[in-house]
């Protein structure tokens, strides 16, 4: 199979879909790998490293897209890339379609076979290709919240760790999954007053055992959410329903309950966001203030630590990608249920129920289309 690696062009996105070692792995398996020039420079990988690994360096994205049978990316295509989509192509990347109608329409219209990292599962019903980025985003969330609490950025001027004789800052984390757990580690490590909320009592018990008296666990109800955010300095939105739009945990009206200058960090922004007032931001302009509340809603948070993120991501995505290239997507659909869960679009049909539900479009199980 001809594999294509293109440079990410989303604002200040420096990750790359394959490392030179990944290119070498595809080459060793008998595949041809086309690499757009300077694709890996944001993550510290040179064209010479890709060339030495067996990659063929092409000068333009158009040349890579136009020749490749499977494109390996990090982020979903943006509008300027839609014209490259075509029927005989596999697109292997994060898609987050439930929050992106234009991209969904582009994939369906072009009949591209879209395989989304974020909905691939494993034998434990986990999300192996999403987990590493969730770990990074969770750890970054508290750091970013702490930063934008500073008066310089419109925050209320609180130090989360406090100092002797002065109260600590309060961090409220909505969601006890991977993002929430990682955010909890950082917040508790700083010495902040931490509340983490979830609707899964078993998960709350695990968190209680893990962190003990360093945190408070609370069952997530609208009343408990409102009461908690009213005293919070930083609120981390970390609720994920795989492949579906994120539920709205904090409404615009709820902002009036919060302390002016407190910070909302929405890690679920790729899936539409946990907060009604969420609007996707970029690393270039990461925050905005609405009703006196600082909003940090960067849609590609891990892109700011590109080297770490690329290595962590490709550790997870290389083996499934090689299976698709070695066996073919149709073999995968017939034989690998967990990897098949990643197929969101196929030959013009929506094959992921959560995406179909988000937009009121027909859903067809992909196993019925091969």
Buried (B, 14 or more C-beta within 10 A) or exposed (E): BBBBBBBBEBBBBBBBBBBBBBBBBBBEEEBBBBBBBBBBBBBBBEBEBBBEBBBBBBEEBBBBBBEBBBBBBBBBBBEEBBEBBEEEBBBBBBBBBBBBEEBBBBBBEBBBBBBBBBBBBBEEEBBBBBBBBBBBBBBBBBBBBBBBBBEEBBBBEBBBBBEEEEEBBBBBBBBBBBBBBBBBBBBBEBBBBBBBBBEBEEBBEBBBEEBEEBBBBBEBEEEBBBBBBBBBBBBBBBBBEBBBBBBBBBBEEBBEBBBEBBBBBBBBBBBBBBBEBBEBBBBEEBBBBBEBBBBBBBBBBBBBBBEBBBBBBBBBBBEBBBBBBBBBBEEBBBEBEBBBBBBBBBBBBBBBEBBBBBBEBEEBBBEEBE
